[in-house]
Amino acid sequence: MDQPTASVSPSAARALGVEAWVDAIAALTRPDEVVWCDGSRVEYNRLTRQMVDTGTLLQVNPEFRPSSFLARSDPSDVARVEARTFICCESEDDAGPSNNWRDPAQMRSTLDGLFAGSMRGRTMYVVPFSMGVVGGRYSKLGVQVTDSPYVVASMRTMTRMGTDALRLIRETNDWVAAAHTVGAPLIDGAADVPWPCNATKYISHFPEQREIWSFGSAYGGNALLAKKSFALRIASVMARDEGWLAEHMLIIRVTNPRGRVFHVAAAFPSACGKTNLAMLAPSIPGWKVETIGDDIAWLIPGADGRLRAINPEAGFFGVAPGTGAATNSVAVDTLWGNTIFTNVALRDDGDVWWEGLTEKVPTGLRDWRGEEWTPESGTTAAHPNSRFTVPAAQCPSIADAWDDPEGVVIDAIVFGGRRATNVPLVVEARSWEHGVYVGATVSSERTAAAEGTLGELRRDPFAMMPFCGYNMADHWSHWLEVGTGSRSAGRAPRIFQVNWFRKGDDGSFLWPGFAENSRVLAWILDRVDGSAAARDTPLGWAPVEGGPDSGGLNTDGLDVDESALFALDPVAWSAELDDTERFFSLFGDRLPAQLQAQLADIRQRFAALVE
């Protein structure tokens, strides 16, 4: 094709409108063709057929999973690359100690060099999309350009992508710009490969300009820029500026036996049961849980002072290993079709498999690299970060309000980490300020030598450590403002902390988890409803003893030791509070005084406990 001539940089061209920006990107990257995506099923089918022909996708046996595919990535491109993820704001202090910062001018110079000619021999796809329902009051618009058809197909599942979004973008000229290339131009007769990528990788965010530039990777959040890059890193800055919150949270709708409906938002770091809670099948009678979102929540203070939430995504991008009938039957049932699997194993009958999907390992497997595999191979059949991309609408537990443009009113916020020690099963924060402290101190214990010192805390405040687009201490200040501002005074959600993973002296879990977590959820919502009782502890309000008849936790039929689940060791907690103080010191004078006050209050409460 004739290459357009760009008289301005892509960033400057944004002000002229989406067409000018696309022309400027095409002039820089020099693709053979530019295709504007309409988001139709016809387009999706054409792209998937094309990728099957080129070897990027394998068709899964349609008798098992219609319209489903398996992608095998390059072995060097299998996960999000946090070390190559940058926040490029004007001030390094605004990025904070938890982000990788680069000077924006220097990063743009680097990216200009990398993007120059990077799409030669390829097609550049223009993907207009909406996060949230197209035209919704709380929705946001974006445009991603990419030379990866795998990314286009995945974006169709994960966002509201296509012509309707483009119409609004043209009308408003208010959109986030996302430029992506795999960085593998086809020049001098070079043959293509099924999964093109580049050893050099940059995922760069320019929050002040609302731009994302990603080079070198075709995998997950590195390339699906509407997900973590837009919906969290850029959106968190938009939310700070506009008075709302963009958070790494699931959203569920819960109905109790009396018919009252609640909505809960919950934040968990990875490997802490987030998806399992999002698709929980309660073990106790009379309770019902429905899914609204499994990963990201945008929380907006309403005119009535209550906090409302939307799920800005249209699909699930879930971790496959560990997802099975015993752990999350709802997720398994969601994957009946219309799914792109990435880096899972393939059975000899053409269906997919991964560790945890079934108790029995099938014979005749090929692993995520396409090689013959048996349990004696010494490796996993599916990559530990293998994924599924599937429409949220086909989840059996999806709530009818999951895509309501007005969102849902949040009654409770839950934080949790993976803690073998110290943290009890559940406590309620005493106040919004205490709840923000709970969110700021979310952590998990390192369980493998590769992660660092065993037992050392891996801090992940609000489960946002890799995803907050600005200084984390300012994020905590913003939470304090949202919760205590005049619009939400007295109407903020109650905040709780949970820990499904506490272990006894013998190393076994004290709580059965999975479906039994509904018992903890029931106590939380009974607290909101005013029917559950609590006792004061140094960490907050915990269930009273005596079971549900006394307003406590329902453990009927379970063999659990409640005293061990809620035990607090003042000596161990003194050491943990010292560690928290060291962590807080990283943020200097930007640390909100309210969090320092909460830390001092908890110290005093433990001191009073041993007097």
C-alpha positions as CSV (number, residue, x, y, z in Angstrom):
1,M,0.0,0.0,0.0
2,D,1.1,3.7,-0.4
3,Q,2.3,4.8,3.0
4,P,0.7,7.8,4.5
5,T,2.9,10.8,5.2
6,A,2.9,12.0,8.8
7,S,3.5,15.6,9.4
8,V,3.2,15.2,13.1
9,S,4.1,12.6,15.7
10,P,1.4,10.0,16.6
11,S,1.0,11.6,20.0
12,A,0.4,15.0,18.5
13,A,-1.8,13.5,15.8
14,R,-4.3,12.3,18.5
15,A,-5.7,15.8,18.9
16,L,-6.6,15.8,15.2
17,G,-8.8,12.7,15.6
18,V,-8.5,8.9,15.4
19,E,-7.9,8.8,11.6
20,A,-5.0,11.2,11.9
21,W,-3.5,9.2,14.7
22,V,-3.8,5.9,12.8
23,D,-2.2,7.5,9.7
24,A,0.7,8.7,11.9
25,I,1.2,5.2,13.4
26,A,1.1,3.6,9.9
27,A,3.6,6.1,8.6
28,L,5.9,5.1,11.5
29,T,5.5,1.4,11.4
30,R,5.0,0.9,7.6
31,P,2.5,-2.0,7.4
32,D,1.5,-3.5,4.1
33,E,-2.1,-2.9,4.8
34,V,-4.3,-1.1,7.4
35,V,-7.6,-2.8,8.3
36,W,-10.3,-1.1,10.5
37,C,-12.0,-3.8,12.5
38,D,-15.8,-3.9,12.8
39,G,-16.1,-6.4,15.6
40,S,-18.4,-8.7,13.7
41,R,-18.6,-12.5,14.0
42,V,-17.8,-12.7,10.3
43,E,-14.5,-10.8,10.9
44,Y,-13.7,-13.0,13.9
45,N,-14.3,-16.2,11.9
46,R,-12.1,-14.9,9.1
47,L,-9.3,-14.1,11.4
48,T,-9.4,-17.4,13.2
49,R,-9.4,-19.3,9.9
50,Q,-6.5,-17.3,8.8
51,M,-4.6,-18.1,12.0
52,V,-5.4,-21.8,11.7
53,D,-3.9,-21.7,8.2
54,T,-0.7,-20.0,9.4
55,G,-0.3,-22.3,12.4
56,T,-0.9,-19.7,15.1
57,L,-4.1,-21.5,16.2
58,L,-5.1,-25.2,16.2
59,Q,-8.8,-25.9,16.1
60,V,-10.0,-27.8,19.2
61,N,-12.3,-30.7,18.4
62,P,-15.7,-29.0,17.8
63,E,-17.5,-32.0,19.2
64,F,-16.1,-31.1,22.6
65,R,-15.8,-27.3,22.3
66,P,-17.3,-25.6,19.2
67,S,-15.5,-22.6,17.8
68,S,-12.6,-23.0,20.1
69,F,-8.9,-22.8,19.5
70,L,-5.5,-23.5,21.0
71,A,-2.5,-21.2,20.6
72,R,1.0,-22.1,21.5
73,S,3.2,-19.1,22.1
74,D,6.9,-18.8,21.6
75,P,8.6,-20.3,24.7
76,S,10.1,-16.8,25.4
77,D,6.8,-15.1,25.4
78,V,4.6,-16.8,28.1
79,A,3.7,-14.2,30.8
80,R,3.4,-10.6,31.7
81,V,6.8,-9.0,31.9
82,E,6.7,-6.7,34.9
83,A,10.4,-5.8,34.7
84,R,9.8,-4.3,31.2
85,T,6.6,-2.5,32.2
86,F,7.1,1.3,32.7
87,I,5.2,4.3,34.0
88,C,6.4,7.3,32.0
89,C,5.1,10.3,33.9
90,E,6.9,13.7,34.1
91,S,7.9,13.2,37.8
92,E,9.5,10.1,39.1
93,D,7.9,10.7,42.5
94,D,4.5,10.5,40.9
95,A,5.3,7.0,39.7
96,G,6.4,6.0,43.2
97,P,8.7,3.2,44.5
98,S,6.4,0.4,43.4
99,N,6.6,1.3,39.6
100,N,9.4,1.2,37.1
101,W,9.8,4.8,35.9
102,R,11.2,6.2,32.7
103,D,11.5,9.8,31.6
104,P,8.7,10.2,29.0
105,A,10.8,12.0,26.4
106,Q,13.6,9.4,26.6
107,M,11.1,6.5,26.4
108,R,9.4,8.1,23.3
109,S,12.7,8.4,21.6
110,T,13.4,4.7,22.3
111,L,10.0,3.6,21.2
112,D,10.1,5.7,18.0
113,G,13.3,3.8,17.0
114,L,11.8,0.4,17.8
115,F,8.4,1.1,16.1
116,A,10.0,2.5,13.0
117,G,9.3,0.0,10.2
118,S,8.2,-2.6,12.8
119,M,5.1,-3.7,10.9
120,R,6.7,-4.1,7.4
121,G,5.2,-7.1,5.6
122,R,2.3,-7.3,8.0
123,T,-1.3,-6.0,8.4
124,M,-2.0,-3.2,10.9
125,Y,-5.4,-3.8,12.5
126,V,-7.2,-0.8,14.0
127,V,-9.3,-2.0,17.0
128,P,-11.8,0.6,18.4
129,F,-13.3,-0.6,21.7
130,S,-15.3,0.4,24.8
131,M,-14.5,-0.6,28.3
132,G,-18.0,-1.0,29.7
133,V,-21.2,-1.0,27.7
134,V,-20.9,1.2,24.6
135,G,-22.3,4.6,25.5
136,G,-22.6,3.7,29.2
137,R,-22.3,6.6,31.7
138,Y,-19.2,5.1,33.3
139,S,-17.7,3.5,30.2
140,K,-14.4,4.6,28.6
141,L,-13.3,4.4,25.0
142,G,-10.0,3.3,23.4
143,V,-8.3,2.4,20.1
144,Q,-5.6,-0.2,19.8
145,V,-3.5,-0.7,16.7
146,T,-1.7,-4.1,16.4
147,D,-0.1,-6.3,13.9
148,S,-1.3,-9.5,15.7
149,P,-4.5,-11.1,14.6
150,Y,-4.4,-13.2,17.8
151,V,-4.7,-9.9,19.7
152,V,-7.6,-8.7,17.6
153,A,-9.5,-12.0,18.2
154,S,-8.8,-11.8,21.9
155,M,-9.8,-8.1,22.1
156,R,-13.2,-9.0,20.5
157,T,-13.8,-11.3,23.5
158,M,-12.4,-9.1,26.2
159,T,-14.0,-5.7,25.1
160,R,-17.0,-4.3,23.3
161,M,-15.0,-3.9,20.1
162,G,-16.0,-2.5,16.7
163,T,-18.1,-0.1,14.7
164,D,-20.3,1.2,17.6
165,A,-17.3,2.1,19.7
166,L,-15.7,3.8,16.7
167,R,-18.8,6.0,16.1
168,L,-18.6,7.3,19.7
169,I,-14.8,7.8,19.4
170,R,-15.3,9.9,16.3
171,E,-18.1,11.9,18.0
172,T,-16.2,12.6,21.2
173,N,-12.5,12.4,20.4
174,D,-12.1,11.2,24.0
175,W,-10.2,7.9,24.0
176,V,-7.1,6.1,25.2
177,A,-4.5,5.5,22.5
178,A,-2.8,2.1,22.5
179,A,-0.1,1.2,20.0
180,H,1.1,-2.4,19.9
181,T,3.5,-4.4,17.6
182,V,5.1,-7.8,18.0
183,G,8.3,-6.2,16.6
184,A,8.9,-8.8,13.9
185,P,8.8,-7.2,10.5
186,L,8.8,-9.4,7.4
187,I,11.6,-8.1,5.3
188,D,14.0,-9.4,2.7
189,G,11.9,-12.4,2.0
190,A,11.8,-13.5,5.7
191,A,9.3,-16.3,6.4
192,D,6.7,-15.8,9.1
193,V,6.4,-17.9,12.2
194,P,3.3,-19.0,14.1
195,W,4.0,-16.8,17.0
196,P,6.1,-13.7,16.0
197,C,7.6,-11.7,18.9
198,N,10.8,-9.9,19.7
199,A,13.4,-10.5,22.5
200,T,13.2,-6.8,23.3
201,K,10.1,-5.9,25.2
202,Y,8.6,-2.6,26.4
203,I,5.1,-2.0,27.9
204,S,5.1,1.7,28.4
205,H,2.3,3.9,29.9
206,F,2.1,7.6,29.5
207,P,-0.7,8.4,32.1
208,E,-0.7,12.2,31.5
209,Q,-1.3,11.7,27.8
210,R,-3.6,8.6,28.3
211,E,-1.4,6.5,26.0
212,I,0.0,3.0,26.0
213,W,2.9,1.7,23.8
214,S,3.8,-2.0,23.8
215,F,6.6,-3.6,21.8
216,G,7.8,-7.1,21.4
217,S,5.3,-9.4,23.1
218,A,2.0,-10.9,21.8
219,Y,1.0,-12.4,25.1
220,G,-1.7,-11.5,27.6
221,G,-1.6,-8.2,29.4
222,N,1.6,-7.3,27.4
223,A,-0.5,-7.2,24.2
224,L,-4.2,-7.0,25.2
225,L,-3.8,-3.4,26.1
226,A,-7.4,-2.9,27.2
227,K,-6.8,-5.2,30.1
228,K,-4.3,-4.3,32.8
229,S,-2.7,-1.5,30.9
230,F,-5.9,0.5,30.2
231,A,-8.4,-0.8,32.7
232,L,-6.0,-0.5,35.6
233,R,-2.7,1.4,35.0
234,I,-4.2,4.2,32.9
235,A,-7.7,4.0,34.3
236,S,-6.4,4.3,37.9
237,V,-4.9,7.7,37.0
238,M,-8.1,8.7,35.2
239,A,-10.0,7.7,38.3
240,R,-7.7,9.7,40.6
241,D,-8.2,12.8,38.4
242,E,-12.0,12.3,38.1
243,G,-12.9,11.1,41.6
244,W,-13.5,7.4,41.2
245,L,-11.5,4.1,41.6
246,A,-10.1,1.6,39.1
247,E,-9.3,-1.5,41.0
248,H,-8.1,-5.1,40.6
249,M,-11.3,-6.6,42.1
250,L,-13.9,-9.2,41.3
251,I,-17.6,-8.2,41.7
252,I,-20.3,-10.7,42.8
253,R,-24.0,-10.5,43.5
254,V,-25.1,-12.5,46.6
255,T,-28.7,-13.3,47.7
256,N,-29.3,-14.5,51.2
257,P,-32.0,-16.9,52.3
258,R,-34.3,-14.0,53.1
259,G,-34.1,-12.7,49.6
260,R,-31.9,-9.6,50.3
261,V,-29.5,-8.9,47.5
262,F,-26.0,-7.7,48.2
263,H,-23.0,-6.8,46.0
264,V,-19.4,-7.4,47.0
265,A,-16.1,-6.2,45.5
266,A,-13.0,-8.2,46.5
267,A,-9.3,-7.8,45.9
268,F,-6.9,-10.7,46.1
269,P,-3.3,-11.1,44.8
270,S,-2.6,-14.0,42.4
271,A,-3.0,-17.5,43.6
272,C,-5.4,-16.5,46.4
273,G,-8.7,-17.9,45.0
274,K,-10.0,-14.8,43.2
275,T,-11.7,-16.6,40.3
276,N,-13.1,-19.3,42.7
277,L,-14.9,-16.6,44.7
278,A,-16.1,-14.8,41.6
279,M,-17.8,-18.1,40.5
280,L,-18.6,-19.5,44.0
281,A,-21.1,-22.3,44.3
282,P,-22.2,-21.9,48.0
283,S,-22.1,-25.0,50.2
284,I,-24.7,-23.7,52.6
285,P,-28.4,-23.8,51.7
286,G,-30.4,-20.7,50.8
287,W,-27.4,-18.6,49.6
288,K,-26.9,-17.7,45.9
289,V,-23.8,-16.2,44.3
290,E,-23.8,-14.7,40.8
291,T,-20.9,-13.4,38.8
292,I,-20.6,-9.8,37.7
293,G,-16.8,-9.6,37.1
294,D,-13.8,-11.8,37.9
295,D,-10.9,-9.3,37.7
296,I,-11.4,-5.6,37.4
297,A,-13.9,-3.2,39.0
298,W,-14.5,0.5,38.4
299,L,-16.0,2.0,41.5
300,I,-17.8,5.3,41.2
301,P,-19.4,7.4,43.9
302,G,-23.0,8.0,43.0
303,A,-25.1,11.1,43.5
304,D,-26.6,9.4,46.6
305,G,-23.2,8.9,48.1
306,R,-23.1,5.2,47.6
307,L,-20.3,3.4,45.7
308,R,-21.4,1.8,42.5
309,A,-19.3,-0.6,40.4
310,I,-19.1,-1.8,36.8
311,N,-17.1,-4.6,35.3
312,P,-15.4,-2.8,32.4
313,E,-14.5,-6.1,30.6
314,A,-16.6,-8.3,28.4
315,G,-14.7,-11.6,28.9
316,F,-12.6,-13.6,31.2
317,F,-8.9,-14.1,30.7
318,G,-8.3,-16.8,33.3
319,V,-5.4,-19.0,34.5
320,A,-6.1,-22.5,33.4
321,P,-4.0,-24.7,35.8
322,G,-5.9,-25.5,39.0
323,T,-9.3,-24.8,37.4
324,G,-11.3,-28.0,37.6
325,A,-14.6,-29.5,38.6
326,A,-13.4,-29.8,42.2
327,T,-12.2,-26.3,42.5
328,N,-14.4,-24.2,40.1
329,S,-17.0,-26.2,38.3
330,V,-18.7,-22.9,37.0
331,A,-15.5,-21.9,35.2
332,V,-15.2,-25.3,33.6
333,D,-18.8,-25.1,32.4
334,T,-18.1,-21.6,31.0
335,L,-15.5,-23.1,28.7
336,W,-17.9,-25.2,26.6
337,G,-17.0,-23.2,23.4
338,N,-16.1,-19.9,21.9
339,T,-12.8,-20.0,23.8
340,I,-9.2,-19.4,22.9
341,F,-6.9,-21.5,25.0
342,T,-3.2,-20.5,25.2
343,N,-0.3,-22.8,26.2
344,V,-2.5,-25.7,27.6
345,A,-2.0,-29.3,26.6
346,L,-3.8,-31.1,23.7
347,R,-5.4,-34.5,24.1
348,D,-5.2,-37.1,21.3
349,D,-8.9,-36.7,20.8
350,G,-8.5,-33.0,20.0
351,D,-9.7,-31.6,23.3
352,V,-7.6,-29.5,25.7
353,W,-6.3,-30.4,29.2
354,W,-4.3,-28.9,32.0
355,E,-3.2,-29.8,35.5
356,G,-6.2,-29.7,37.8
357,L,-8.8,-30.0,35.1
358,T,-9.4,-33.7,35.9
359,E,-8.1,-35.9,38.6
360,K,-7.0,-38.5,36.1
361,V,-4.3,-37.5,33.6
362,P,-5.3,-38.5,30.0
363,T,-3.0,-40.5,27.9
364,G,-1.6,-39.3,24.6
365,L,-1.1,-35.7,25.6
366,R,1.0,-33.1,23.8
367,D,2.3,-30.4,26.1
368,W,2.1,-26.6,25.6
369,R,5.1,-26.8,23.3
370,G,3.5,-29.5,21.1
371,E,5.7,-32.2,22.3
372,E,4.7,-35.7,23.5
373,W,4.1,-35.7,27.2
374,T,3.6,-38.1,30.1
375,P,3.6,-37.6,33.9
376,E,7.1,-38.9,33.8
377,S,8.3,-36.1,31.6
378,G,9.5,-34.0,34.5
379,T,7.6,-30.9,33.3
380,T,4.0,-29.7,33.4
381,A,1.8,-30.4,30.4
382,A,0.3,-26.9,30.5
383,H,2.4,-23.9,31.1
384,P,1.8,-22.6,34.7
385,N,0.6,-19.3,33.2
386,S,-1.6,-20.9,30.5
387,R,-4.8,-19.1,29.9
388,F,-8.3,-19.2,28.5
389,T,-10.1,-16.3,26.9
390,V,-13.9,-16.7,26.9
391,P,-17.0,-14.4,26.8
392,A,-18.4,-13.5,30.2
393,A,-21.9,-13.8,28.9
394,Q,-21.7,-17.6,28.6
395,C,-20.8,-18.1,32.3
396,P,-23.6,-20.1,34.0
397,S,-23.4,-18.0,37.1
398,I,-23.4,-14.6,35.3
399,A,-25.8,-12.1,36.9
400,D,-28.5,-10.5,34.8
401,A,-27.0,-7.1,35.9
402,W,-23.5,-7.9,35.0
403,D,-23.4,-5.4,32.1
404,D,-25.9,-2.8,33.6
405,P,-24.4,0.5,32.5
406,E,-25.5,2.0,35.8
407,G,-23.5,-0.5,37.7
408,V,-24.4,-2.1,41.0
409,V,-24.3,-0.6,44.6
410,I,-21.4,-2.2,46.6
411,D,-22.3,-3.2,50.1
412,A,-19.0,-4.8,51.2
413,I,-15.4,-4.7,50.1
414,V,-13.1,-7.7,50.9
415,F,-9.4,-7.9,50.9
416,G,-7.4,-11.1,51.2
417,G,-3.9,-12.6,50.8
418,R,-2.4,-16.0,51.1
419,R,-1.2,-16.1,54.7
420,A,-0.1,-19.3,56.5
421,T,0.3,-17.5,59.8
422,N,-1.0,-14.5,61.8
423,V,-4.0,-13.4,59.8
424,P,-7.3,-14.8,61.0
425,L,-10.1,-16.2,58.8
426,V,-12.1,-13.0,58.8
427,V,-12.3,-9.6,60.5
428,E,-14.2,-6.5,59.8
429,A,-12.5,-3.1,59.8
430,R,-13.6,-0.6,62.4
431,S,-13.8,2.3,60.0
432,W,-13.1,3.3,56.4
433,E,-9.7,4.5,57.5
434,H,-9.0,1.1,59.1
435,G,-10.2,-0.6,56.0
436,V,-7.8,1.4,53.8
437,Y,-5.0,0.3,56.1
438,V,-6.2,-3.3,55.6
439,G,-6.0,-2.8,51.9
440,A,-2.6,-1.2,52.1
441,T,-1.2,-4.1,54.0
442,V,-2.4,-6.9,51.8
443,S,0.3,-9.5,51.5
444,S,1.1,-13.1,50.9
445,E,3.9,-15.3,52.3
446,R,6.5,-16.5,49.9
447,T,6.2,-20.3,49.6
448,A,9.1,-21.2,47.3
449,A,12.8,-20.4,47.5
450,A,12.6,-18.9,44.0
451,E,10.3,-16.2,45.4
452,G,12.7,-15.1,48.1
453,T,13.1,-15.9,51.8
454,L,10.5,-18.5,52.8
455,G,7.8,-17.0,54.9
456,E,8.8,-13.4,54.0
457,L,5.9,-11.2,53.1
458,R,5.3,-10.3,49.5
459,R,3.5,-7.0,49.7
460,D,0.7,-6.4,47.3
461,P,-1.4,-3.5,48.6
462,F,-5.0,-3.6,47.3
463,A,-3.7,-6.3,44.9
464,M,-2.6,-3.4,42.8
465,M,1.2,-3.4,43.2
466,P,1.9,-4.2,39.5
467,F,-1.1,-2.3,38.3
468,C,-1.4,1.1,39.9
469,G,-0.4,3.8,37.4
470,Y,0.8,6.3,40.0
471,N,2.4,6.6,43.4
472,M,0.9,3.9,45.6
473,A,0.8,6.2,48.6
474,D,-1.3,8.6,46.6
475,H,-3.6,5.7,45.7
476,W,-4.2,5.2,49.5
477,S,-4.9,8.9,49.9
478,H,-7.3,8.8,47.1
479,W,-9.2,5.8,48.7
480,L,-9.4,7.8,51.9
481,E,-10.9,10.8,50.0
482,V,-13.4,8.7,48.2
483,G,-14.6,7.0,51.4
484,T,-14.8,10.0,53.6
485,G,-15.7,12.7,51.1
486,S,-19.0,14.6,51.5
487,R,-20.8,12.6,48.8
488,S,-20.1,9.2,50.4
489,A,-20.1,10.2,54.1
490,G,-21.9,7.5,56.1
491,R,-22.8,5.5,53.0
492,A,-19.5,3.8,52.2
493,P,-19.3,0.0,52.0
494,R,-18.2,-2.0,55.0
495,I,-14.6,-3.4,54.6
496,F,-13.4,-6.9,55.6
497,Q,-10.3,-9.0,55.5
498,V,-10.2,-12.7,54.9
499,N,-7.6,-15.4,54.8
500,W,-8.5,-18.9,53.5
501,F,-5.0,-20.2,53.8
502,R,-4.0,-20.3,57.4
503,K,-2.1,-23.4,58.5
504,G,-1.8,-25.4,61.7
505,D,1.4,-26.5,63.4
506,D,1.3,-29.7,61.2
507,G,1.3,-27.6,58.0
508,S,-2.3,-28.5,57.0
509,F,-4.8,-25.9,56.1
510,L,-7.2,-25.0,59.0
511,W,-10.0,-24.0,56.7
512,P,-11.4,-26.2,53.8
513,G,-11.8,-23.2,51.4
514,F,-13.5,-23.4,48.0
515,A,-17.3,-23.7,48.4
516,E,-17.1,-23.4,52.2
517,N,-15.9,-19.9,51.8
518,S,-19.6,-19.1,51.4
519,R,-19.8,-19.5,55.2
520,V,-17.4,-16.6,55.6
521,L,-19.3,-14.6,53.0
522,A,-22.5,-15.3,54.8
523,W,-21.1,-13.8,58.1
524,I,-19.8,-10.8,56.3
525,L,-23.2,-10.0,54.7
526,D,-25.0,-10.8,57.9
527,R,-22.9,-8.1,59.4
528,V,-24.0,-5.7,56.7
529,D,-27.6,-6.9,57.3
530,G,-27.3,-6.3,61.0
531,S,-27.9,-10.0,62.0
532,A,-24.4,-11.2,62.9
533,A,-22.5,-10.5,66.1
534,A,-18.8,-9.7,66.5
535,R,-16.2,-9.4,69.2
536,D,-13.5,-6.8,69.4
537,T,-9.9,-7.9,68.6
538,P,-6.8,-5.9,67.9
539,L,-7.2,-6.4,64.2
540,G,-10.9,-5.6,64.0
541,W,-14.3,-7.2,64.6
542,A,-14.3,-11.0,64.5
543,P,-17.2,-13.5,64.7
544,V,-18.4,-14.3,68.2
545,E,-18.1,-17.8,69.3
546,G,-21.1,-20.1,69.4
547,G,-22.1,-20.5,65.8
548,P,-24.9,-19.0,63.8
549,D,-27.4,-19.1,66.7
550,S,-25.2,-16.6,68.5
551,G,-24.6,-14.5,65.4
552,G,-21.2,-16.2,64.8
553,L,-19.7,-18.2,61.9
554,N,-21.6,-21.2,60.7
555,T,-19.3,-24.1,60.9
556,D,-21.9,-26.8,61.2
557,G,-20.7,-30.1,59.8
558,L,-17.1,-28.9,59.5
559,D,-14.2,-30.2,61.4
560,V,-12.4,-26.9,62.1
561,D,-10.6,-25.4,65.0
562,E,-12.1,-21.9,65.4
563,S,-9.7,-20.9,68.1
564,A,-6.7,-21.7,65.8
565,L,-8.4,-19.9,62.9
566,F,-8.7,-16.7,64.9
567,A,-5.6,-17.0,67.2
568,L,-3.5,-13.8,67.5
569,D,0.1,-14.1,68.7
570,P,1.2,-10.6,70.1
571,V,4.9,-11.5,69.6
572,A,4.4,-12.5,66.0
573,W,2.2,-9.5,65.3
574,S,4.8,-7.2,66.8
575,A,7.3,-8.4,64.2
576,E,4.7,-8.1,61.5
577,L,3.9,-4.5,62.5
578,D,7.6,-3.7,62.4
579,D,7.7,-5.0,58.9
580,T,4.7,-2.9,57.9
581,E,6.4,0.2,59.3
582,R,9.4,-0.6,57.2
583,F,7.2,-1.0,54.1
584,F,5.4,2.2,54.8
585,S,8.7,4.1,55.1
586,L,9.3,3.4,51.4
587,F,6.7,6.0,50.6
588,G,8.2,8.8,52.7
589,D,6.1,11.9,53.4
590,R,3.5,10.8,50.8
591,L,2.2,8.1,53.3
592,P,-1.2,9.3,54.5
593,A,-1.1,10.2,58.2
594,Q,-4.3,8.1,58.8
595,L,-2.4,4.9,57.9
596,Q,0.4,5.7,60.4
597,A,-2.3,6.4,63.0
598,Q,-4.0,3.0,62.3
599,L,-0.6,1.2,62.6
600,A,-0.1,2.9,66.0
601,D,-3.6,2.0,67.1
602,I,-3.1,-1.7,66.4
603,R,0.2,-1.6,68.3
604,Q,-1.6,-0.2,71.3
605,R,-4.4,-2.8,71.1
606,F,-1.9,-5.6,71.1
607,A,0.0,-4.0,74.0
608,A,-3.3,-3.8,76.0
609,L,-3.9,-7.5,75.2
610,V,-0.8,-8.6,77.1
611,E,-1.0,-6.2,80.0
